[in-house]
Amino acid sequence: MKSTIELLKNLTDVDGIAGHEMQVKSLMHDYLKPLSDEIIEDNLGGIFGKKSATKGSKSIMVAGHLDEIGFIVTQIDTNGFIKFTPVGGWWNQVMLSQKVTITTDNGQKIRGIIGSKPPHALSQEARKKTIDIKDMFIDIGVKSKKEAEQFGVDIGNMITPYSEFETLANNKYLTAKAFDNRYGCALAVDVLDNLKNEDININLYSGANVQEEVGLRGAKVATNKIKPDLAIAVDVAVAYDTPDMSQLSDTSLGDGPVVIIMDSSNIGHVGLSKYVKQVAKKHNISIQLDTTIGGGTDAGSIHVSNEGVPTLAIGVALRYMHSNVSVLHTDDYKNSVNLITEIVKSLDDETVEHIKW
């Protein structure tokens, strides 16, 4: 588990919002290359490690996504305060007084804080209202626009949440800024690692797409290039096991991988869903079933690419998604890696054709 923790830490610590995934891609390349027969890259930045079938012609794509949610710089005012716009989905109420990192064009990292008014300066009525993102600003600790620019800050710079990777009281609970979806990136690496000394009867493409958080864009590009026969989008699922969420669903941390039957972008392929349940049962891997009506995954673009690709989204429950902090359970991670490893090991040309029907 130590190497898994290191893998998750390294991948969540690196910064990369949609369109700015270069650092994440570089790290993924380093992890994938020793485990792959070939590295496959598309023109937008998606990267996959291929493990070739010992026999058989069919292929499966296991796809996380490289990007995390964040912001970009849109304006620097005369006093050096920075205006920004979201890249990906944010709820205003989780943003004020949070630390962020601005990455300049030359790669310098500048810490900033999304400013907030102290309660002493707010009326009782104002305290009840949320602040629009357009009214927020980032303070990097300068006196003027000129000084901000001297530090390299410019329009279009990437802004990412800042949060340290840590274990919580029970060390199976991890917190970090970008489990959505560096979890999927780590899984793609670990599945290849699990299979490095195995013969498989399906061509495996395991890696990650770009620009998921802004409309599932990179998944379509990667799928058009790889042309898989089956696909699994590996992403996080909403955890409903906190006091304010438990009435909505049963998905919980520590109870196993989550098979997303339907979300706003995809109805999970019925044949593939049934097959995954069979594999999980055969290998005594507990799974959870859920629907995520308010969100989507790369499955939404993958399944309508080319002539259609039977696709299913599988992930882990995650608390506090799309914020500076999120919480993941290591048992769920381990079991999701094991589940997808066993799925890949069980596939061959005949089985793929059966699943399609």
C-alpha positions in Angstrom: 0.0 0.0 0.0 3.0 2.3 0.5 3.7 2.6 -3.2 0.0 3.2 -3.9 -0.1 6.1 -1.4 3.0 7.5 -3.1 1.4 7.2 -6.5 -1.8 8.9 -5.3 0.2 11.7 -3.6 2.4 12.4 -6.6 -0.5 12.5 -9.0 -2.8 14.7 -6.8 0.0 17.1 -5.9 0.7 18.0 -9.6 -1.3 20.8 -11.0 -3.3 20.6 -14.2 -6.7 22.0 -15.1 -8.4 21.4 -18.5 -6.2 22.6 -21.3 -3.2 22.8 -19.0 -2.6 19.1 -18.3 1.0 19.0 -19.5 2.6 18.4 -16.1 0.2 15.6 -15.3 0.7 14.1 -18.7 4.5 14.1 -18.2 4.2 12.4 -14.9 1.8 9.8 -16.4 4.3 9.1 -19.2 6.9 8.3 -16.7 4.6 5.9 -14.9 3.2 4.2 -18.0 6.2 3.8 -20.1 7.9 1.0 -18.1 4.7 -1.0 -18.0 3.6 -0.7 -21.6 4.3 -2.2 -24.9 3.6 1.1 -26.6 2.6 4.6 -25.5 -0.4 6.1 -27.4 -0.9 9.8 -27.4 -3.5 12.0 -29.1 -3.1 15.6 -30.4 -4.9 17.2 -27.4 -2.8 15.5 -24.7 -4.5 12.2 -23.9 -2.0 9.4 -23.0 -2.4 5.7 -22.8 -0.2 2.7 -22.2 -0.9 -0.3 -24.5 -0.5 -3.9 -23.4 -0.9 -6.1 -26.4 -3.0 -9.3 -26.5 -1.2 -12.6 -26.5 -4.0 -13.7 -28.8 -7.2 -12.0 -30.0 -8.0 -8.8 -31.9 -10.4 -7.0 -29.7 -9.5 -4.0 -27.4 -10.6 -2.3 -24.2 -10.0 1.3 -23.2 -9.6 2.0 -19.5 -9.7 5.8 -19.2 -9.3 8.2 -16.4 -8.8 12.0 -17.0 -5.8 14.1 -16.4 -7.5 17.4 -15.6 -8.8 18.8 -12.3 -11.1 21.6 -11.6 -9.6 25.1 -11.2 -9.7 28.6 -12.6 -7.8 30.9 -15.0 -6.7 34.5 -14.5 -9.0 36.9 -16.4 -7.9 40.3 -15.0 -5.4 42.0 -12.7 -6.7 45.2 -11.2 -4.6 48.3 -10.4 -4.0 47.1 -6.8 -2.7 43.7 -7.9 -5.8 41.7 -7.0 -6.7 39.0 -9.5 -10.0 38.2 -11.1 -10.7 34.7 -12.4 -13.2 32.4 -14.0 -13.9 28.8 -13.2 -12.6 25.9 -15.3 -15.0 23.1 -14.3 -17.9 23.1 -11.9 -17.6 25.0 -8.6 -20.1 25.8 -5.8 -19.5 29.3 -4.7 -19.8 28.5 -1.0 -16.7 26.2 -0.9 -14.4 28.9 -2.4 -13.9 31.9 -0.1 -10.7 32.0 2.0 -9.3 29.0 0.3 -5.6 28.8 -0.9 -4.9 28.5 -4.6 -1.8 28.2 -6.7 -1.2 30.3 -9.8 1.2 28.8 -12.4 2.9 31.4 -14.5 4.0 30.9 -18.1 7.5 30.0 -17.0 6.3 27.5 -14.5 6.7 29.5 -11.3 4.2 28.7 -8.6 2.6 31.6 -6.7 0.4 31.1 -3.7 -2.8 33.1 -3.4 -5.9 33.3 -1.3 -9.5 33.8 -2.5 -10.4 36.9 -0.4 -13.3 37.2 2.0 -14.8 39.8 4.3 -14.6 39.3 8.0 -17.9 38.9 9.7 -17.3 42.1 11.6 -17.8 44.0 8.3 -21.0 42.2 7.3 -24.6 42.9 8.2 -26.7 40.1 9.5 -28.5 40.0 6.1 -25.2 39.9 4.2 -24.0 37.0 6.2 -26.8 34.8 4.9 -25.9 35.4 1.2 -23.4 33.6 -1.0 -20.9 35.6 -3.0 -21.0 35.4 -6.8 -17.7 34.2 -8.4 -17.6 37.3 -10.5 -17.3 39.3 -7.3 -14.4 37.2 -5.9 -10.7 38.0 -6.2 -7.4 36.4 -5.4 -4.8 38.1 -3.1 -1.2 37.1 -3.9 0.4 39.6 -1.6 1.4 42.5 -3.8 0.7 46.2 -3.9 0.0 46.8 -7.6 -0.7 45.4 -11.0 2.8 46.1 -12.0 4.2 44.1 -9.1 1.9 41.2 -9.9 3.1 41.2 -13.5 6.8 41.4 -12.3 6.1 38.0 -10.6 5.0 36.6 -13.9 1.2 36.7 -13.4 -0.6 37.1 -16.7 -4.1 36.7 -18.3 -4.8 33.0 -18.9 -2.5 31.6 -16.2 -3.7 28.4 -14.6 -5.1 28.5 -11.1 -5.4 25.3 -9.1 -6.7 24.6 -5.6 -4.0 24.2 -2.9 -4.4 21.4 -0.3 -1.9 19.1 1.2 -2.2 15.3 0.7 -2.8 13.8 4.1 -4.1 10.7 5.8 -6.9 11.3 8.3 -7.4 9.7 11.8 -8.0 6.3 10.2 -5.1 6.1 7.8 -7.3 4.4 5.2 -9.0 7.8 4.6 -7.0 10.1 2.4 -7.6 13.7 1.6 -6.2 15.6 -1.4 -7.2 18.3 -3.9 -7.5 16.3 -7.1 -8.7 12.8 -6.5 -11.1 13.8 -9.3 -9.6 12.4 -11.3 -6.1 11.5 -10.5 -7.7 8.5 -8.8 -8.4 7.3 -12.4 -4.9 8.1 -13.5 -3.4 6.1 -10.7 -5.7 3.2 -11.4 -4.7 3.1 -15.0 -1.1 2.8 -13.9 -1.8 0.1 -11.3 -3.9 -2.0 -13.6 -1.0 -2.2 -16.1 1.4 -2.9 -13.2 -0.9 -5.8 -12.1 -0.8 -7.2 -15.6 2.9 -6.7 -16.5 3.7 -10.4 -16.1 0.4 -11.7 -17.3 -0.8 -12.9 -20.8 -4.1 -11.3 -21.7 -6.4 -12.0 -24.6 -7.5 -8.5 -25.3 -5.5 -5.4 -26.2 -5.6 -3.0 -23.3 -5.3 0.7 -23.6 -5.0 2.1 -20.0 -4.5 5.8 -19.4 -6.2 9.2 -19.3 -8.0 11.8 -21.4 -7.8 15.6 -21.2 -10.5 18.2 -20.7 -13.2 16.1 -19.0 -14.2 18.8 -16.6 -15.2 21.2 -19.4 -17.5 18.9 -21.4 -15.9 15.4 -21.8 -13.9 16.7 -24.8 -10.6 14.7 -24.8 -12.4 11.4 -24.4 -13.9 11.7 -27.9 -10.5 12.4 -29.4 -8.8 9.5 -27.7 -11.6 7.1 -28.5 -11.5 8.1 -32.2 -7.8 7.3 -32.2 -7.8 4.1 -30.2 -11.1 2.7 -31.6 -11.8 0.3 -28.7 -14.4 -2.4 -28.7 -15.3 -1.9 -25.1 -14.5 1.0 -22.6 -14.5 1.7 -18.9 -14.4 5.3 -17.8 -12.7 5.4 -14.5 -13.9 8.3 -12.4 -15.1 9.2 -8.9 -18.7 8.9 -7.7 -20.5 11.0 -5.1 -20.3 9.7 -1.6 -23.6 10.0 0.3 -22.5 8.9 3.7 -22.2 12.3 5.4 -25.0 13.7 7.7 -26.3 16.1 5.0 -26.3 13.5 2.2 -27.4 10.2 3.6 -31.1 10.6 2.7 -30.2 10.9 -1.0 -28.4 7.6 -1.7 -26.5 4.7 0.0 -23.1 5.1 -1.7 -20.5 5.0 1.1 -16.7 5.1 1.5 -15.2 1.7 2.2 -18.0 -0.3 0.7 -16.4 -1.1 -2.6 -16.1 0.3 -6.2 -19.1 2.1 -7.5 -20.7 1.0 -10.8 -22.5 4.0 -12.3 -25.6 2.6 -13.9 -26.7 6.0 -15.3 -25.7 9.6 -15.2 -26.5 12.7 -17.1 -24.1 11.8 -20.0 -24.4 8.0 -20.3 -26.7 5.0 -19.7 -24.2 2.3 -18.8 -24.2 -0.5 -21.4 -26.4 -3.2 -20.0 -24.4 -6.2 -21.3 -21.1 -4.7 -19.9 -22.8 -3.9 -16.6 -24.1 -7.4 -16.2 -20.7 -8.8 -17.0 -18.9 -6.6 -14.5 -21.4 -7.8 -11.8 -20.5 -11.4 -12.7 -16.8 -10.7 -12.4 -17.2 -9.0 -9.1 -19.2 -11.8 -7.7 -16.8 -14.5 -9.0 -13.8 -12.7 -7.3 -15.7 -11.7 -4.1 -15.3 -8.0 -4.7 -18.1 -6.0 -3.1 -19.5 -3.3 -5.5 -22.0 -0.5 -5.1 -24.5 0.5 -7.8 -25.5 4.1 -8.2 -26.9 6.8 -10.5 -25.4 10.3 -10.7 -28.1 12.4 -12.3 -26.3 15.7 -11.6 -23.0 14.8 -13.3 -21.3 12.9 -16.1 -18.1 11.2 -16.9 -16.0 10.5 -20.0 -18.3 7.6 -20.7 -20.7 10.2 -22.1 -18.3 10.9 -25.0 -16.7 7.5 -25.4 -20.0 5.6 -25.9 -21.1 7.8 -28.9 -17.7 7.9 -30.6 -16.9 6.1 -33.9 -19.8 3.6 -34.5 -20.7 3.4 -30.8 -18.7 1.8 -28.0 -20.2 -0.2 -25.2 -19.1 1.8 -22.1 -19.5 1.7 -18.4 -18.3 4.1 -15.7 -16.7 2.6 -12.6 -15.2 4.5 -9.8 -14.9 5.0 -6.0 -17.1 7.0 -3.7 -15.6 10.4 -2.9 -16.5 13.0 -0.3 -16.4 16.7 -0.9 -16.0 16.4 -4.6 -15.2 19.6 -6.6 -13.7 21.5 -3.7 -10.1 22.1 -2.3 -10.4 18.9 -0.3 -11.8 15.5 -1.1 -11.7 12.2 0.8 -11.1 8.7 -0.6 -10.9 5.3 1.1 -7.9 3.2 0.2 -9.9 -0.1 0.3 -12.1 1.3 -2.4 -9.1 2.2 -4.5 -7.5 -1.2 -4.0 -10.7 -3.1 -4.9 -11.4 -1.0 -7.9 -7.9 -1.8 -9.2 -8.5 -5.5 -8.5 -12.0 -5.4 -10.2 -10.8 -3.8 -13.4 -7.7 -6.1 -13.5 -9.9 -9.1 -13.3 -12.3 -7.8 -16.0 -9.4 -7.3 -18.3 -8.0 -10.8 -17.6 -11.3 -12.4 -18.3 -11.9 -10.9 -21.7 -11.3 -12.4 -25.1 -12.8 -11.9 -28.6 -15.7 -14.2 -28.0 -16.6 -12.7 -24.6 -16.5 -9.2 -26.1 -19.0 -10.2 -28.8 -21.2 -11.8 -26.2 -21.2 -8.6 -24.1 -22.2 -6.5 -27.1 -25.3 -8.5 -27.5 
